[in-house]
């Protein structure tokens, strides 16, 4: 099967972002399929280009790179501009690339444009992958306010679902949401995944003068409003006030709030912010942590999210503390592999941090539960096969 995958954030383990599409398409190529990924240049990716349109090959995957840079630090209008440039240039590939099936990966929802073009004008099978529920997420967070844009976004979303031969949702919560609103749509859930061999490998000595000597909780990813990074700063402040400065909090990543948090936390000895690093280097920092933190804002749409850090932490045998009240909360409770705390009250988070720091046997047991569940449910190769089975069924229908 010839597959064209429209996805703006392609990254390998040498980059500092999720590698789902790289891992999945690499596996599909091994199974004899022809895969082309049309991507842009993401600030956290290791993919770079020198021409506006450039072709590269990585592990048998053909990359068509549109050299427009996307960065979480860009203003809202700048990001909208980069999304539109990517989508409109992708229309050229929608008309010209040979394919049997096309996948459009959202968000942003504008990635659906080349997918729809291929479906409508070339009569190819169209799979709509939903990584985030657009436009509900931006509306809930107050990012998208214009009534006309909201109306157009909902209309376009509906069009994508109606035209798709298959919708791939990245969490059970997303699948449930889509089925409730579009019951006639064929939907499967294929979560984000983890490289089990990589994250379950034996830890190496940690090369950091402070963190190698202390107990720390880790957060990896974007440092911004959606990710509730301020909560972690408040928790570190409260820990210090309680005389528990022995428990450190580490943020590894980048984002809008990073500079402000660096200034505010200058006097805190138990709060650390490290720069982005390749996933292959990040693994060791995760494995040495006593708990992994996922402090998302608790909104209905974020409660359906599928964060990479969840699956990778579990694969590293690290328990999780998170703050949404959806499918992740239910999964952590059912497996006894973590806790759910308030997204607004740092006292709950601090209490859980102190408990896990002071009860290493319980923390280790929760980490073991997390690993066992991740191994059975979130292995990258198994999930790549699950999605491929869905693609083949859609292609043959």
PEBELLIN-V817651 format. One record per backbone hydrogen bond with DSSP energy under -1.0 kcal/mol. NH is the residue of the N-H (numbers start at 1). CO is the residue of the C=O. If there is no record, write none. Layout:
[[NH,CO] [NH,CO]]
This chain:
[[3,34] [4,101] [5,36] [6,103] [7,38] [15,12] [16,44] [23,19] [24,20] [25,21] [26,22] [27,23] [28,24] [29,25] [30,26] [31,27] [32,29] [33,28] [34,1] [36,3] [37,62] [38,5] [39,64] [41,68] [43,70] [45,42] [54,65] [56,63] [58,61] [61,58] [62,35] [63,56] [64,37] [65,54] [66,39] [67,52] [68,66] [70,41] [74,71] [79,75] [80,76] [81,77] [82,78] [83,79] [84,80] [85,81] [86,82] [87,83] [88,84] [89,85] [90,86] [92,89] [94,90] [95,91] [96,92] [97,93] [100,2] [101,2] [102,125] [103,4] [104,127] [105,6] [106,129] [111,108] [112,109] [113,110] [116,112] [117,113] [118,114] [119,115] [120,116] [121,117] [122,118] [124,118] [125,100] [127,102] [128,166] [129,104] [130,168] [131,106] [134,132] [137,133] [139,135] [140,136] [141,137] [142,139] [143,138] [144,138] [150,146] [151,147] [152,148] [153,149] [154,150] [155,151] [156,152] [157,153] [158,154] [159,155] [160,156] [161,157] [162,158] [163,159] [164,160] [165,126] [166,126] [167,186] [168,128] [169,188] [170,130] [175,171] [176,172] [177,173] [178,174] [179,175] [180,176] [181,177] [182,178] [185,182] [188,167] [190,169] [194,378] [196,194] [199,195] [200,196] [208,206] [212,208] [213,210] [217,248] [218,291] [219,250] [221,252] [223,254] [228,225] [229,224] [231,228] [233,229] [234,230] [235,231] [236,232] [237,233] [238,234] [239,235] [240,236] [241,237] [242,238] [243,240] [244,239] [247,244] [248,215] [249,270] [250,217] [251,272] [252,219] [253,274] [257,223] [258,255] [261,257] [262,258] [263,259] [264,260] [265,261] [266,263] [268,265] [272,249] [274,251] [279,15] [280,13] [281,278] [282,278] [283,279] [286,282] [287,283] [288,284] [289,286] [290,216] [292,319] [293,218] [294,321] [296,294] [297,226] [299,297] [303,299] [304,301] [305,302] [310,307] [312,308] [313,309] [314,310] [315,311] [316,312] [317,314] [318,313] [320,337] [321,292] [322,339] [323,294] [330,326] [331,327] [332,328] [333,329] [334,330] [335,331] [336,332] [337,332] [339,320] [341,322] [350,346] [351,347] [352,348] [353,349] [354,350] [355,351] [356,352] [357,353] [358,354] [359,355] [363,359] [364,360] [365,361] [366,362] [367,363] [368,364] [369,365] [370,366] [371,367] [372,368] [373,369] [374,370] [375,371] [376,372] [377,373] [378,374] [380,194] [383,379] [384,380] [385,381] [386,382] [387,383] [388,384] [389,385] [390,386] [391,387] [392,388] [393,389] [394,390] [395,391] [396,392]]
